Amino acid sequence: MSILLTSDEIAEITAYQRPKQQIEELARQGIPFRVNRYGKPLVAREAALQVFGVKRSGEREQGIDLDALNEATGNGQNATH
C-alpha cells in the first residue's frame, strides 16, 4: 500500500474530480496535503487516517490502563467496592 492516497481516494474524500476543488476541500476539512508540480494534491495516507481518527493495528490508545496499573500494584486482587 502506498504512503500516498490515490487520485481515486482523494476524489472520494473530497467528492471532487478537479484538483483545484480537491485542494479547496482538503483545506476545508483540515487534511494536510502538498501540491505537486502538476497542480494535483498529494495526501499522506497516515495524515488522512489521523484526521479521520482511524487507529492503526497494534496502536495503543493513549490514556491510563487502570487494569494494568491495578495488576502491577496488586490492587486488583480481591478488591471490593
C-alpha positions as CSV (number, residue, x, y, z in Angstrom):
1,M,0.0,0.0,0.0
2,S,1.3,3.4,-1.0
3,I,2.2,6.1,1.6
4,L,0.1,8.5,-0.5
5,L,-3.6,8.3,-1.2
6,T,-4.5,7.5,-4.8
7,S,-6.2,10.0,-7.0
8,D,-9.4,8.0,-6.7
9,E,-9.2,8.1,-2.9
10,I,-8.7,11.8,-2.9
11,A,-11.7,12.2,-5.2
12,E,-13.8,10.0,-2.8
13,I,-12.8,12.1,0.3
14,T,-13.4,15.4,-1.4
15,A,-16.3,14.4,-3.7
16,Y,-14.5,16.4,-6.5
17,Q,-12.6,15.3,-9.6
18,R,-10.8,18.6,-10.4
19,P,-7.6,19.2,-8.5
20,K,-8.4,22.9,-7.7
21,Q,-11.7,21.8,-6.0
22,Q,-10.0,18.9,-4.3
23,I,-7.4,21.3,-2.8
24,E,-10.1,23.7,-1.5
25,E,-12.0,20.8,0.1
26,L,-8.9,19.2,1.6
27,A,-8.1,22.5,3.2
28,R,-11.7,23.0,4.4
29,Q,-11.6,19.5,6.0
30,G,-8.2,20.2,7.7
31,I,-6.5,17.3,5.8
32,P,-2.8,18.2,5.3
33,F,-1.6,18.0,1.7
34,R,1.1,19.2,-0.7
35,V,0.6,20.2,-4.3
36,N,2.8,18.6,-6.9
37,R,4.2,20.4,-10.0
38,Y,1.1,19.4,-12.0
39,G,-1.2,21.1,-9.5
40,K,-2.6,17.9,-8.0
41,P,-2.9,17.4,-4.3
42,L,-0.8,14.8,-2.6
43,V,-2.1,13.4,0.7
44,A,-0.1,11.2,3.1
45,R,-2.2,8.1,4.0
46,E,-1.1,8.4,7.6
47,A,-2.2,12.0,7.8
48,A,-5.6,11.2,6.4
49,L,-6.0,8.3,8.8
50,Q,-5.2,10.6,11.7
51,V,-7.7,13.2,10.6
52,F,-10.4,10.6,10.4
53,G,-9.5,9.1,13.7
54,V,-8.5,5.7,12.4
55,K,-6.1,3.7,14.7
56,R,-3.5,1.6,13.0
57,S,-3.4,-2.1,14.1
58,G,-1.3,-2.5,17.1
59,E,-1.5,1.1,18.1
60,R,-2.4,1.6,21.7
61,E,-5.0,4.2,22.8
62,Q,-3.5,7.0,24.8
63,G,-4.5,7.1,28.5
64,I,-4.1,5.2,31.7
65,D,-4.7,1.4,31.6
66,L,-6.3,1.0,35.1
67,D,-6.4,-2.8,34.8
68,A,-2.7,-3.0,34.2
69,L,-1.9,-0.4,36.9
70,N,-4.0,-2.4,39.4
71,E,-2.4,-5.7,38.4
72,A,1.1,-4.2,38.7
73,T,0.5,-2.7,42.2
74,G,-1.5,-5.7,43.5
75,N,-4.6,-3.5,44.0
76,G,-6.7,-5.5,41.6
77,Q,-6.8,-8.7,43.7
78,N,-9.9,-9.3,45.7
79,A,-11.0,-5.6,45.5
80,T,-14.5,-4.9,46.8
81,H,-16.3,-1.6,46.3
